């Protein structure tokens, strides 16, 4: 079973002579919080490592059965600045994300009552050091405490410790003059440490439940990452429930898919129940009944087929990658359409040649990648923690292929890689997991930088096996196992081999809503053609918006693959329209809306601003 990483557990691998103060990462340590070393174990980091803004390039401009109604360059837009988009009552709301500069963050308010002539009418300034991103939603609410239109947004910190977390709520009944009602509200509790500022959140979704109104947020900092707030009085929102879904419902997990966390969610009333659809990354797509937010129940969840069915259509036999990113119900509630975000078209095969076992590890996000078909084989050498203040990493042999095997803990992955590079003589780095109730034999991806191939995070038992050391995962989880691999730094271990192979970009699933049985998959044609693996930008899907007028119609925002339109025909997904602009696109959000009886679609281009489309096909 996969778990979220814990900052407290990150400090349990102790180097001899190291003080406790030196063990704690830059963020405060507390049980149940996510890691701060670069482990890809929460929603924010999936958007802050290499995934958003990969290789330069784009597909050639083209269009079929899609009319570009208008486009609007937003103020202060810069590459990768514009994030999600929401639409309500003739206005579009677009997030100005932190991007690379963390300046001019907030929400652009655009009047789209005439879709052919959108105009920006207001800008909601975010708190200094904070930025909205994935969670932009406007809705009408009618409760005893408030009647009108609300905008809810998320806060992620993009500048040191100056930003705030939590959600924001604005009164947009007069959309051109938004009024803040609550800012930075969320989970402030830390086990054993009293209170602090609200945790960063990656997304937010609100719903009107009659006399009550609620919001659900993605907590970036704790294992219980499904936080529900009562916003009946939007000036006084309060957290009323927190859930760790894979711990509460362990059956949603799959062996070998260990990056398990909430990424996005929607809530819809279906059959008299409030149904929340959670995109739970490697945990899949999960439906829970939240009619009573204090007493939730599991309705259905998806399974990632093995081998991957979409890749199989292109003659590839690969394992599933998970990455449940975002999903919506169709208008008639018959289906769920879901978008898997995958920004690495290459997968890694790793083996311990000495004992003949596989190693569970992927390639680090910002480190040197193996070229397709390239194999790297060498002898493992234990490099310890490879952290400032710990035992120095001994030099490798420049005349041989040496692989530094590093233990996770105390410092960041990037610091560890830098220490190995500084030691010299190594051809690659493998990082294996630390101790901790949410670590041990869990495998994780890594947000890491460095000019050397870097792999991990491998299960702790596999790291021990490389050096022929006994290992008990039960002891590790209980805290009674060795705090550090019990061999001297510099010890030679088994022979390891790494190889890279093409496995395609992120794509779309179609599920039966009641059973969550997979019915079909869809990807743009280039997604499983290795000729498009580099030089054409990121060809992954990002989001789906189902039509509010036709139950079989849906719209997708792809990054460099543009805007796509599909129909469901006999339980299968068929592309019926597309648009890629001259000079390319970099789409993030997508939202359907109606004007004068016609359906339009708003899409947010990360580098430019707002696009408005109309599907013209049958």
C-alpha positions in Angstrom: 0.0 0.0 0.0 1.3 3.4 -0.9 1.5 6.3 1.6 2.2 10.0 1.6 5.7 10.9 2.9 6.2 12.4 6.3 8.6 15.3 7.2 9.1 13.7 10.6 10.0 10.4 9.1 12.5 12.2 6.8 14.5 13.0 10.0 14.7 9.5 11.3 17.7 8.4 9.3 20.4 9.8 11.6 24.1 10.2 10.7 26.4 9.6 13.7 27.3 12.9 15.3 24.5 14.9 13.6 22.5 17.2 15.8 18.7 17.0 15.7 18.5 20.6 14.4 20.5 19.6 11.4 18.1 16.7 10.6 14.9 18.7 10.0 14.3 20.0 6.4 13.6 23.6 5.7 9.9 23.2 6.5 8.7 22.3 10.0 8.7 18.6 10.8 5.4 17.0 11.8 3.8 13.6 11.6 1.5 13.0 8.7 2.9 15.9 6.6 4.2 15.4 3.1 8.0 15.4 2.4 10.1 18.4 1.5 13.0 16.6 -0.1 11.6 16.4 -3.6 9.6 13.2 -3.3 6.6 13.3 -5.8 4.0 12.5 -3.2 1.6 15.4 -3.4 -0.3 17.4 -6.0 1.7 20.6 -6.0 5.0 18.9 -6.9 3.5 17.2 -10.0 3.2 20.8 -11.4 6.5 22.1 -10.2 9.0 19.6 -11.5 9.6 18.9 -15.2 6.0 18.1 -15.9 4.8 21.6 -16.8 6.9 23.1 -19.7 9.0 20.3 -21.1 10.7 20.2 -24.5 10.2 23.2 -26.8 8.2 22.8 -29.9 4.7 22.0 -30.9 2.6 20.2 -33.4 1.9 21.9 -36.8 -1.0 24.3 -36.9 -4.3 22.6 -37.9 -8.0 22.8 -37.3 -11.0 20.6 -38.0 -14.6 21.3 -37.1 -13.5 23.8 -34.5 -14.1 27.6 -34.8 -11.7 29.9 -33.0 -14.2 32.5 -31.8 -11.7 34.8 -30.1 -8.5 34.9 -28.1 -7.4 37.5 -25.6 -3.8 38.1 -24.4 -4.0 38.7 -20.7 -2.0 41.5 -18.9 1.4 40.5 -17.6 1.2 37.0 -19.3 4.5 35.4 -19.7 5.6 31.8 -20.5 3.8 29.3 -18.2 2.0 32.0 -16.3 -1.6 31.3 -16.9 -3.2 28.3 -15.2 -6.8 27.1 -14.8 -10.0 28.7 -16.1 -13.5 28.8 -14.7 -16.7 30.3 -16.3 -19.9 31.5 -14.7 -22.6 33.9 -15.7 -20.8 35.5 -18.6 -17.4 35.9 -17.0 -14.2 33.8 -17.3 -11.8 33.6 -14.4 -8.2 32.7 -15.2 -5.5 32.0 -12.7 -2.2 34.0 -12.9 0.1 31.3 -11.5 3.4 31.8 -9.8 5.4 30.7 -12.8 9.1 31.4 -12.7 8.8 35.0 -11.3 6.1 34.8 -8.6 4.9 38.3 -9.6 1.5 39.6 -10.7 -0.2 36.5 -9.2 -4.0 36.4 -8.8 -7.1 36.0 -11.0 -7.9 37.7 -14.3 -11.7 38.4 -14.6 -12.8 38.6 -18.2 -16.2 39.6 -19.5 -17.2 37.0 -22.1 -20.9 38.0 -22.5 -20.0 38.6 -26.1 -17.7 35.6 -26.8 -16.3 37.2 -29.9 -15.1 40.2 -28.0 -13.8 39.2 -24.5 -12.4 42.0 -22.4 -10.6 42.0 -19.1 -12.5 43.9 -16.4 -10.7 43.2 -13.2 -7.7 41.5 -11.6 -7.9 39.9 -8.1 -4.4 40.3 -6.6 -3.2 37.3 -4.6 -1.4 37.6 -1.3 2.3 38.3 -1.7 4.2 35.1 -2.3 1.0 33.1 -3.0 -0.5 32.0 -6.3 -3.7 30.3 -7.5 -3.3 27.5 -10.0 -5.5 24.4 -10.5 -8.5 25.5 -8.4 -10.5 28.2 -10.1 -14.3 27.8 -9.8 -17.3 30.2 -9.7 -20.8 29.1 -8.6 -24.1 30.3 -7.3 -24.9 29.7 -3.6 -28.1 30.2 -1.7 -27.8 29.6 2.1 -29.3 31.4 5.1 -26.0 33.3 5.4 -25.3 34.1 1.7 -27.2 34.3 -1.6 -25.2 35.2 -4.7 -22.1 34.1 -6.7 -18.8 32.9 -5.2 -15.4 32.4 -6.7 -13.1 29.9 -4.9 -9.4 29.7 -5.5 -6.4 27.9 -4.1 -3.1 29.2 -2.6 0.3 27.6 -3.3 3.4 29.4 -2.0 5.8 30.5 -4.7 8.1 32.7 -2.6 9.8 31.5 0.5 7.7 31.9 3.6 5.9 35.0 2.6 2.9 33.3 1.0 -0.2 31.8 2.6 -2.0 28.5 2.0 -5.6 27.5 2.2 -8.5 28.6 0.0 -9.8 32.0 -0.9 -13.5 32.9 -1.3 -14.7 36.0 -3.2 -18.1 37.5 -3.7 -18.4 37.9 -7.5 -22.1 38.7 -7.6 -20.8 41.9 -9.2 -18.0 40.1 -11.1 -16.3 43.3 -12.3 -15.9 44.3 -8.6 -15.0 41.2 -6.7 -15.1 41.4 -2.9 -12.9 39.1 -0.7 -14.8 37.2 1.9 -12.1 34.8 3.3 -8.5 34.5 2.4 -6.0 31.7 3.3 -8.4 29.4 5.1 -7.6 25.7 5.5 -6.0 23.1 7.8 -3.9 24.9 10.4 -3.3 22.0 12.8 0.0 20.2 13.2 0.2 17.1 15.5 1.9 18.1 18.7 2.7 21.6 17.5 -0.4 23.7 18.0 -1.4 25.8 15.0 0.3 27.5 12.1 -0.7 29.1 8.8 -3.0 27.1 6.6 -1.4 24.3 4.6 -0.8 25.0 0.9 -3.6 23.5 -1.2 -3.4 22.5 -4.9 -7.1 22.7 -5.9 -10.5 23.5 -4.5 -14.1 22.6 -5.5 -17.3 24.0 -3.9 -20.9 22.9 -4.0 -24.3 24.1 -2.8 -26.0 21.4 -0.8 -29.3 23.3 -0.1 -29.1 25.0 3.3 -25.5 24.2 3.5 -22.5 24.8 1.2 -19.2 23.0 1.3 -15.7 23.1 -0.3 -13.2 20.4 -0.7 -9.5 21.2 -0.9 -6.3 19.3 -1.8 -4.0 19.5 1.2 -0.4 19.5 -0.1 1.2 19.0 3.3 -0.5 16.1 5.0 -1.3 12.4 4.4 -5.0 13.2 5.1 -5.2 15.4 2.0 -9.0 15.5 1.4 -10.1 18.4 3.6 -13.8 19.4 3.6 -14.9 22.9 4.8 -18.3 24.2 5.7 -18.7 27.4 3.7 -22.4 28.0 4.5 -21.3 31.4 5.8 -18.5 32.2 3.2 -17.1 34.8 5.6 -16.5 32.1 8.2 -15.4 28.9 6.5 -14.2 26.1 8.7 -12.6 22.7 8.2 -15.0 20.0 9.4 -13.3 16.8 8.1 -10.0 15.4 6.9 -9.5 12.1 5.1 -6.6 10.0 3.9 -8.6 8.1 1.2 -6.0 5.3 0.6 -5.9 4.6 4.3 -9.6 4.7 4.8 -10.3 2.7 1.7 -7.1 0.7 1.1 -8.7 -1.3 -1.7 -8.2 1.6 -4.1 -4.5 0.9 -4.3 -2.6 -1.2 -6.8 0.8 -3.0 -6.4 3.6 -1.1 -8.1 1.7 2.2 -8.3 2.9 4.1 -5.2 2.5 7.8 -5.8 -0.8 8.0 -4.1 -2.3 11.4 -3.4 -5.3 13.6 -4.2 -4.8 15.8 -7.3 -8.3 17.1 -8.2 -12.0 16.5 -7.6 -15.5 17.5 -8.6 -18.8 17.0 -6.7 -22.2 16.4 -8.4 -25.6 15.5 -7.1 -26.5 12.1 -8.6 -29.6 10.2 -7.6 -30.2 12.4 -4.5 -26.6 11.9 -3.3 -23.7 14.3 -3.3 -21.0 12.3 -5.2 -17.4 13.3 -5.1 -15.2 12.1 -8.0 -11.5 12.1 -6.8 -8.6 12.0 -9.2 -6.2 10.2 -6.8 -3.1 9.9 -9.0 -1.7 6.3 -8.7 -4.8 5.4 -6.6 -7.0 5.9 -9.6 -10.4 7.6 -10.0 -12.5 7.2 -6.9 -16.2 8.0 -6.2 -17.3 8.6 -2.6 -20.6 9.7 -1.2 -20.2 13.0 0.7 -23.9 13.7 1.3 -22.8 13.7 4.9 -19.3 15.0 4.8 -18.7 13.6 8.3 -19.7 10.1 7.3 -18.4 9.3 3.8 -18.6 6.0 2.0 -16.8 4.4 -1.0 -19.0 4.0 -4.1 -16.6 2.8 -6.8 -13.1 3.1 -8.0 -11.1 2.5 -11.1 -8.2 0.1 -11.9 -5.3 0.8 -14.2 -5.1 -2.1 -16.6 -1.8 -4.0 -17.0 -0.5 -3.9 -19.7 -1.5 -0.4 -20.6 -4.4 -0.7 -23.1 -3.8 2.6 -24.9 -0.1 1.8 -25.5 -1.2 -1.7 -26.7 -3.2 -0.2 -29.5 0.1 1.2 -30.8 1.9 -2.2 -30.5 3.6 -1.3 -27.2 3.6 -3.6 -24.2 4.1 -1.4 -21.1 3.1 -1.2 -17.5 0.5 1.4 -16.5 1.8 4.6 -15.0 -1.2 5.8 -13.0 -1.3 9.6 -12.9 -5.0 10.1 -12.4 -5.1 13.9 -12.9 -8.7 15.2 -13.5 -12.1 13.8 -14.4 -15.7 14.7 -14.9 -19.1 13.0 -15.1 -21.0 13.2 -18.4 -24.2 15.2 -18.6 -26.4 12.1 -18.2 -24.2 10.6 -15.5 -23.7 7.5 -17.6 -19.9 7.8 -17.9 -16.8 9.3 -16.4 -14.1 10.8 -18.7 -10.7 11.0 -17.1 -7.4 12.6 -18.0 -4.1 10.9 -17.0 -1.3 13.5 -17.0 2.1 12.0 -18.1 4.9 14.2 -19.1 7.6 11.6 -19.6 7.2 9.5 -22.8 10.0 7.2 -21.6 9.9 4.6 -18.8 12.7 2.9 -17.0 13.6 -0.7 -16.6 15.9 -1.4 -13.7 17.4 -4.7 -12.5 19.8 -6.1 -10.0 21.8 -8.4 -12.2 23.6 -10.2 -9.4 20.4 -11.6 -7.7 18.2 -11.4 -10.8 15.5 -9.1 -9.2 13.8 -6.0 -10.6 14.2 -2.6 -8.9 11.3 -0.2 -8.7 12.7 3.2 -9.8 12.0 5.9 -12.3 14.2 8.6 -13.8 14.6 11.8 -11.8 12.7 14.8 -13.2 15.5 17.2 -13.9 18.6 15.0 -14.2 20.3 13.6 -17.3 18.0 11.0 -19.0 19.0 7.8 -20.6 18.5 8.0 -24.4 15.9 5.5 -25.8 17.4 2.1 -25.9 20.4 3.1 -23.9 21.6 0.7 -21.2 23.8 1.6 -18.3 25.3 -1.3 -16.3 27.8 -0.9 -13.4 28.7 -1.8 -9.8 26.8 -0.3 -6.9 28.8 1.6 -4.3 27.2 2.8 -1.1 27.4 6.6 -0.8 25.6 7.0 2.5 23.2 9.9 3.0 25.3 12.2 0.8 24.2 15.3 2.7 26.0 18.3 4.1 27.5 17.3 7.4 27.2 13.5 6.8 30.1 11.2 5.8 31.8 12.4 2.6 31.0 10.5 -0.6 34.1 8.6 -1.6 35.3 9.1 -5.2 34.2 6.5 -7.8 36.4 4.8 -10.3 36.7 6.9 -13.5 37.8 3.9 -15.4 34.8 1.8 -14.5 31.0 2.2 -14.4 30.2 3.0 -10.8 26.7 3.7 -9.5 26.4 5.6 -6.3 23.6 4.2 -4.1 22.3 6.8 -1.7 20.0 6.6 1.2 17.0 9.0 1.3 16.7 11.3 4.3 17.9 14.5 6.0 18.6 16.6 2.9 17.0 17.0 -0.6 17.6 14.8 -3.5 19.3 17.6 -5.4 21.8 18.1 -2.6 22.5 14.3 -2.6 23.1 14.3 -6.4 25.4 17.4 -6.1 27.5 15.6 -3.5 27.9 12.5 -5.7 28.9 14.7 -8.7 31.4 16.6 -6.5 33.0 13.3 -5.4 33.6 12.4 -9.1 33.9 9.1 -10.8 30.2 8.0 -10.8 28.1 7.3 -13.9 24.7 7.3 -12.2 22.9 7.6 -8.8 20.2 5.3 -7.3 18.4 6.6 -4.2 16.5 4.2 -2.0 13.8 5.0 0.6 14.3 6.0 4.2 12.7 4.6 7.4 9.3 5.9 8.5 5.7 4.7 8.7 5.0 6.1 5.2 8.3 5.2 3.6 10.3 1.9 3.9 9.2 -0.3 1.0 7.2 2.4 -0.8 8.5 3.6 -4.2 8.3 7.3 -5.2 9.1 9.6 -8.1 11.7 12.4 -7.6 11.8 16.1 -8.2 15.6 16.5 -8.5 18.2 18.4 -10.5 21.6 17.3 -11.6 23.8 16.5 -14.6 24.0 12.8 -14.0 21.4 10.0 -14.6 19.5 9.6 -11.3 17.0 6.9 -10.4 14.6 6.3 -7.5 13.1 6.4 -5.0 13.5 2.6 -4.8 12.0 0.6 -1.9 14.2 0.3 1.1 14.4 -3.5 1.0 15.8 -3.3 -2.5 18.5 -1.0 -1.4 19.4 -3.4 1.4 19.5 -6.3 -1.0 22.0 -4.6 -3.2 24.5 -4.9 -0.3 23.3 -8.4 0.8 21.8 -7.1 4.1 18.8 -8.6 5.8 15.7 -6.4 5.8 12.3 -6.6 7.5 9.7 -4.1 6.2 7.6 -4.8 9.3 10.5 -3.7 11.5 11.1 -0.6 9.3 7.5 0.5 9.6 7.6 -0.1 13.4 10.8 1.9 13.8 12.8 -1.0 15.1 14.8 -1.7 12.0 18.3 -0.2 11.2 18.1 3.6 11.0 20.8 3.5 8.3 22.1 0.8 6.0 24.6 -1.0 8.2 27.6 -1.1 5.8 30.5 1.4 5.6 30.3 4.2 3.1 32.3 3.1 0.0 31.2 -0.6 0.2 30.8 -2.2 -3.2 27.6 -4.1 -3.8 25.7 -5.9 -6.7 25.8 -5.1 -10.4 22.9 -3.0 -11.5 21.5 -2.2 -15.0 19.2 0.6 -16.2 17.6 0.9 -19.6 15.1 3.4 -21.1 12.2 2.6 -23.4 9.4 4.6 -25.0 5.9 4.3 -23.4 4.0 7.3 -24.7 2.3 10.5 -23.3 -0.7 11.0 -21.0 -4.2 10.1 -22.4 -7.9 9.7 -21.7 -10.0 7.0 -20.1 -13.7 6.3 -20.5 -15.4 4.6 -17.5 -18.8 3.3 -16.7 -20.0 5.7 -14.0 -21.7 3.1 -11.8 -18.9 0.4 -11.8 -15.9 2.4 -12.9 -15.1 -0.4 -15.3 -12.9 0.9 -18.1 -14.6 0.9 -21.5 -12.1 2.7 -23.8 -9.1 4.9 -24.0 -8.1 7.8 -26.3 -4.9 9.6 -27.1 -3.9 12.0 -29.9 -2.2 10.0 -32.7 1.2 11.4 -32.0 1.2 10.3 -28.3 2.3 6.8 -29.1 4.6 7.6 -32.0 8.2 7.7 -30.8 9.0 10.2 -33.6 7.1 12.7 -31.5 8.7 11.9 -28.1 11.0 15.0 -28.4 10.9 18.3 -30.2 7.1 18.7 -30.3 6.5 19.9 -26.7 4.4 18.0 -24.1 1.8 15.9 -25.9 -0.1 15.0 -22.7 -3.7 15.7 -21.9 -4.3 18.0 -19.0 -8.1 18.4 -18.4 -11.5 17.4 -19.6 -14.8 19.4 -19.7 -17.9 17.5 -20.5 -20.7 19.2 -22.5 -23.6 20.8 -20.7 -25.9 20.3 -23.7 -24.9 16.9 -25.2 -24.2 13.8 -23.1 -21.9 12.3 -25.6 -19.7 15.4 -26.2 -16.5 16.3 -24.4 -13.6 18.8 -24.7 -10.0 18.4 -23.8 -7.1 20.7 -23.2 -3.8 19.2 -24.3 -0.6 21.0 -23.8 1.3 21.2 -27.1 -1.3 18.9 -28.8 -3.9 21.7 -28.6 -7.7 21.6 -28.1 -9.6 18.4 -28.8 -13.2 17.4 -29.1 -14.6 13.9 -28.8 -17.9 12.0 -28.9 -18.8 8.8 -27.1 -20.1 6.4 -29.8 -21.2 2.9 -28.7 -19.1 3.1 -25.6 -16.0 4.2 -27.5 -14.2 7.6 -27.7 -14.0 9.2 -31.1 -12.2 12.4 -31.9 -14.4 14.7 -33.9 -12.6 18.0 -33.9 -9.3 19.7 -33.0 -7.4 23.0 -33.0 -3.7 23.8 -32.9 -2.8 27.5 -33.4 -0.1 29.0 -35.5 3.0 29.0 -33.4 1.5 26.3 -31.2 -0.5 26.1 -28.0 0.2 25.3 -24.3 -3.3 24.7 -22.9 -4.1 24.1 -19.2 -7.8 24.6 -18.4 -11.0 24.0 -20.3 -14.6 24.9 -19.5 -17.8 24.7 -21.5 -20.4 27.5 -21.3 -23.6 28.6 -23.0 -24.4 31.9 -24.8 -27.6 32.5 -26.7 -28.4 28.8 -26.8 -25.0 27.9 -28.3 -22.3 26.0 -26.5 -18.8 27.6 -26.4 -15.6 26.4 -24.7 -13.1 28.6 -22.8 -9.5 27.3 -22.7 -6.5 28.8 -20.9 -3.2 29.0 -22.8 -0.4 29.1 -20.3 1.7 31.4 -22.4 -1.0 33.7 -23.8 -4.3 33.9 -22.1 -7.9 33.1 -23.0 -9.1 31.2 -26.1 -12.8 30.7 -26.9 -13.9 27.9 -29.2 -17.1 26.6 -30.8 -17.4 23.0 -32.1 -19.0 23.2 -35.6 -19.2 19.5 -36.4 -22.2 17.2 -36.2 
